[in-house]
Amino acid sequence: MNHSSFTPFTTEHLAPLIIGVVLSALVIHLGLRNERWRLITTALLAFLNLSAYAYSQAAWLSLGKPVDLDNSLPFHLCDVAAILAGFALLTRKPILCTLTYCWGLAATAQALITPALSVGYPSWPHISFFVHHFAVVAAALYLPIVDGWRPKRPLWRTPLEALGFGIIYQLISLGSNAILNTNFGFTMHKPAAASLMDHLGPWPWYLMAIWPLAFAMFFLLCLPFKNRQPAKA
């Protein structure tokens, strides 16, 4: 079956955004109701995140075409974020919660606005893309709202940790891409779809230009917790 290419900011883009926002809000609302619902919604979000690689692979294979390494290995930042989010929900480890919150809302949420997606609705990759990315974003919101996660003190510590691990991921991606001829983390070239990277200069300068921007975004995400009880170290 032939599938049309994805066109951003059309019904096939805006409809899943609206549905994803509504369902994410519903999951968080149910998680706040009582302990039973909290366990159910935690399990659901953890499952959607930890199984993201499996259902994404099944979706790409359903097209009946060879799947390139960029889509067959879980090394993109949002793939890593989904794995971290799943374990953050199950373990409540502070560093996992930090990365889920910062990466999920600064990077994965941006991927929903400017999707690097080649096929449109009703293909399975189109559906799995939005399920995967909203699972990460919902987990990033769920951790502070339902589970009570908070940034550390002083407030710059959490953004700095998220940035430090982001740079490590970037360096690992550069090495992996050089060996595998892939583009994980978009460290070899920018995505074909329009994105924030388009405004950060040519390669390799955008790789470094994104650092202060990422720190600023992480810090802004932590500001709402300025007067709240900090997370445990």
N, C-alpha and C positions, 0 to 999 in steps of 0.2 A: 504494500500500500504506500502510495506517495503522500507525503505530508508537506503542507505549506510551511514556509519559513516563518519564524516568529517576528511579529511586528510590535515594537514597544508602544505603550501609551494608546493602545486600542482596546477593544472589549476583551480580547484574549489575555491582555495584561492586567487591565483594571479590575475585571471580575474576580480573578483569583486573589488579588490584593484585598478586595473588600471581604471576600469569603474568609481569607486567612486572618484578617484583623478580627472579624466577628468570632470565629472559632477560638482564636487565641484568648480573646477576652472572656469567652464562655469557660474555657478550661481554667483560667485564673480565678474566675468567679466561683466555680465549683470547688476549686482547691481551698478557697477561704471559708467554705461552708462549715465543714467539720472534719474530724480526723479521718473518717472513712473516705470521704471524697478527696481529701488530700492524698491519701495513699493511692487511690484509683488514678487521679490525674498525674501524680508523680510517675507511676508505672507507665501510663500511656505516653507521656512526653519522653521518658527514658527509652521506651521501646522505639518510638518514632525516630529518635536521634541515633541510637545504637544500630538500628537496622537500616539507616539511610543508605549506606553503601550497597546493601543487598537489593533493596527495591529500586535504587537508581540503576544498578547494573541490569536487573531484569527489564527495566524500562528501555534502556538503550538496546539491549539484545532483541527486544520485541520488534524493532525496526527491520530485522533481518539483514543488517549490513554489518561489515566489520567494525569493531569498536576500537578507536585509537587509544594509545596509552593515556592521553589526557583525560579520557572519560572512563578508563577502566581501572585506574589506580586511585585510591582515596587520599591524594596528597594535596588537593587544593585546600585553601584556607578554610572554606566552608565545610569541607569534608572533615578536616581535623577538628573544627569547632563543634560539629555534630557529635563526634566521639567524646570530646571533652565535656560537652553538655550532658550527655547521657550519664557519664560517670559522676559529674558534679551533682546531678539530681539524686543519684543513689548513695553517694558517699558524703556529700556536703564538704568536701575538702576545700579549704579557702582558696588555694591557688587555682583550682579547677573552676570554682565559682567566679573568681576574678576574671579569668580568661573568657569564660562563657558570657559574662555580662558585658565586658568591654568589646571583645571581638564580635559577639553576636549582635550588639546594637550599633556598633560603628562600622563593621564590615559586612556581615550577613544581611543586615537590614538594607544597606546600600545596594547589595546584589539584587534585592527584590525590586528596587527602584530602577536599576539599570541592569537587567538580566543579561548575562553572557549565555544566551540560549539560542540554538540554531533552528529548532523545529517548533511549530506552533500547535495550538489546540486542534484536534483532540488527541494528539500523540501522547503516549505514556511518559516519555521524557519530559514533556511540558508539565504534566500533572505532578510527576515525582519531584521536579525541580522546586515547585512551590511548596509541596508538602515538606520536603527536606529543609528548605530555608526558613519556612515559618516555624518548624519544630525547634530550630535553634533560637530564633527570635523569641518565641513563646517561653522557652526555657530561660533565656536571659532575663525576661521580665518576671517569670515565676519565682526565681531564686530570691530576689529582694522582697517581692510583694507577698508571697505565700510563705516562703521558708525563712524570711527575715535576714538574709545575707546583707552585710553592710561593708563598705570600703574600709580600709585600714586608716589609721592616723599616724602621721599627718596625711592630709588628703592626697598629696602628690604620690604617696607610696604605691597605691593601687594602679594609677595610670602608668607609673614608671615600670612596675612589674609587667603589666600587659604589653608595654612597648618593648621591653627587653626580650620577652619571649617571642614577640612578633619579629624582631630583628633576627633572632636565632632561627625562626621558621624561614625567614627570607634567605638567609645564608644557606640553610640546608636545601631549600628549593633551587637556588642557583647551582649548587653542586649536582643535585639530582637531574636538573634540566640539562646541564652540560653533558652528563653521561647518557641520559635517555632520549635526548632530543625532544623534550617536552616543554611545556610552559606552565608548570604548576606555580601558583601564586602570581602569575603574570609577571614573572621576574625576567623573562627573556624578551617579551614584547607585550604591548598593551592589548587588552581584549578587543576583538573586532567591533563589538557593540560600544556605543558611547558610554563613557564612565568618567569618574572624577580624575582618573589618571591622565586623561587627555589635556588637563590644564596644569600638569606638573612638569612639563618639559620633556625632552627626548630621553631615550635610554642612553646611559644608565642613570641619568640624573634624577628621574622621577622616583627611582628606588630609594634615594636618600631624602628627596623632597617630601616624601610621604611621612617621614618620621616625626617632624614637629607637628604636622597636621594631625597625625594619629594621636600623639600625646595630648594635643589640645582637645580633640574629640573625646578621648577617654576622661580627661579632667572635667569637661563639661558634663559628662554622664555621671560623674561622681558628685558634682555640686549639690544636687537635690538632697544628698545625705549629710550635708555639712554639719547640721545640728542634731544628727541622729547618733545613736550608740554605735561605735565602730565595731567592725568584725574582729574576731579573735585572730591573733597573728599565727 
